[in-house]
Amino acid sequence: MEDRLKSIANQINRRTFLNNSLFGIGGAALSSLTNPLSAMPDSDELLLPHFQPKVKRVIYLFQSGAPSQLELFDHKPKLKEMFGQELPDSIRQGQRVTGMTSDQRSFPLAASQFTWNQYGESQTWLSELLPHHRKIVDEIAIVKSMYTEAINHDPAVTFVQTGSQQAGRPSIGSWVSYGLGSDNENLPSFVVLLSRGQNGGQPLYAKLWGNGFLPADHQGVMFRSGHEPVLYLNNPEGMAREDRQQMIQYLNKIHAEQYNTIKDESIKARIAQYEMAFKMQMSVPETVDVSNEPDYIYDMYGPDAKIPGTYGYNCLLARKLAEKGVRFIQLYHQGWDMHGGLPHLMKRLAKQTDQPSTALLLDLKQRGMLEDTLVIWGGEFGRGCYSQGSLKPDNFGRDHHPRCFSIWMAGGGVKKGVTIGETDDFGYNIIKDPVHVHDFQATLMHLLGIHHDQYVYKYQGRRFRLTDVHGHVIKDLLA
C-alpha cells in the first residue's frame, strides 16, 4: 500500500510540475528542437554532431524528372561522330531499359545538339545551356559518376531523398532536423519549396519530405506561394493572437494529462508543432517577404526572382531561410522528364534554373555564408545516350538511365573546381570512381559532422539509418 501511495504522489507531483510550467510539455518539446537527441529513443546514446562539422546547413536544389547530363555536364563528342548509328551491344551488355523503350527494335545514338567549351582555371566542360555556370565552375565539384538501382521516377526520387525505394522512411531533411535541431526556434529546421518548369512533370508527394518513423515535428514544412505560405497557420477570422496563445496553453495542459496517462511520445511532437505554428505566425511573413531586396539582388537572380512560386524566387527565398538559421532547405523543380522534344525543353528548363542556381551560390559567397553551407544540384537519375522515338536532331527524346548521371556540390568542406568520376565515350557506363546514392548521402552527413554508419534510430526492433547498411564517404570530394 505504501509503495502504491508513493507512486500516486509521484504522478501528482509530475502533473503539478507540468501544469504549473508556462507551456507544460510544450516547453520541453521546444527545447528538444535545439537539442533533440537529448530525448532520442535508444540511439546508442550518441550525441550529434560526432565531430566538428564543415557546414551548418544544406540547400538542396533537386531537379525532379532527371535532367540529361549529356546536354549539361558530360561532354561526349563520340556521340556526334556516331549520330544515328546503333548503340554497340558491347556497351549496353543487355542492361535493363524501361518499358517505354524495351520494344524499340534499335537504339540509335543521339548526340547533344548544343556547343561545348571549357571554362575556368579548372577547364571544365560545360554546355552552352549553362552560360551563368561559367561564373561558378571553379567553385563547384561535379560528380559525373553517380548511379542508382532505380529506373523509374517514383522509386528513384524516393531513394535519393530517403535512402529507400519504398515509401515510409524519413527524408534526409528529417534525419538532419532530428539529429541537429534548429538554429532558429521561430522557424522549422526543415523547409520545402516547390516550383514547376513546365506543365505536367512527374508528381511529387509529401512522403519525399516526410518524417517516417521519426517524431512528426521533424517533417518538412512546405512554404507555398501566395498570401498563405503555410496552410492553416493564420488565425481563424475573429480570433486574436492572444486568444490563440491561451488556447495553446490549455491544449498543452490537456496533452500533459494525456501524456502522463499513456506515455505516447507523439504527444510531445504534437505540442511542439502547435508551439512552432504559433511562433511561425510572426516569423514566416517577414521571412518570405523579399520586397526589400535591393535591385542588384534581383538582377543577380534573374527576372523570375520577383514572382512567387518560381525557381528564381525560391532560390532567393532559400538564401533568406539560410540566413535565418533554417537547417535544411529543400527545393524541388519539376519538368525535367524529357522523352520527346528534348532539345527544345532543355533550353527552357536550363534557362529557368541556370541563373538562379548560380546567383544563389554567388550570393552566399558574398555574404560569407558559402563556407558553412552545402549546396547540391541534381536529379534522381540520368538520361540515355540513344534516341527515344524520333531521331530528328531537334526533336528526339532520351529515356531514363540509372547507370550514370551528374550532380554538383559546393560549399564548406567540398573541393572547388574538381570533377569526380568518368563515364565511357557513350556516356552509358561508369569507367572511373563510381558514386552510389548511398555514398552521396554518407558524404552529405559527413560534411554535417555525422558518421552515417553510427547515426541510427531504433524502430520496431530494427536499427535504421539513412544509408541503410551501405555507403562510403567520397573522400576525393572533401577539401
Secondary structure, DSSP 4 states (H G I P E B T S, - for coil): -HHHHHHHHHHHHHHHHHHHSSSTHHHHHHHHHHSGGGG-TTSTT--S-SS--S-SEEEEEEETT---GGGTT---HHHHHTTTSBPPHHHHTT----TTTTT-S--BB----S-EEEETTTTEEEETT-TGGGGTTTT-EEEEEEE-S--SHHHHHHHHHHSSSSTTSPPHHHHHHHHH--S-TTS-SEEEEEEESSSS-----GGGG--TTS-GGGSPEEEPSSS-SSTT-SPPTT--HHHHHHHHHHHHHHHHHHHHHH--HHHHHHHHHHHHHHHHHHHHHHHH--TTS-HHHHHHH-GGGGSTTSHHHHHHHHHHHHHTT-SEEEEEEE----SSSHHHHHHHHHHHHHHHHHHHHHHHHHTT-GGGEEEEEE-SSEE-SB-BS---TTT-B--EE-S-EEEEEEETTB-SSEEE-EE-TTSSSEEE--EEHHHHHHHHHHHTT--TTT--EEETTEEE-TTTT-----GGGB-
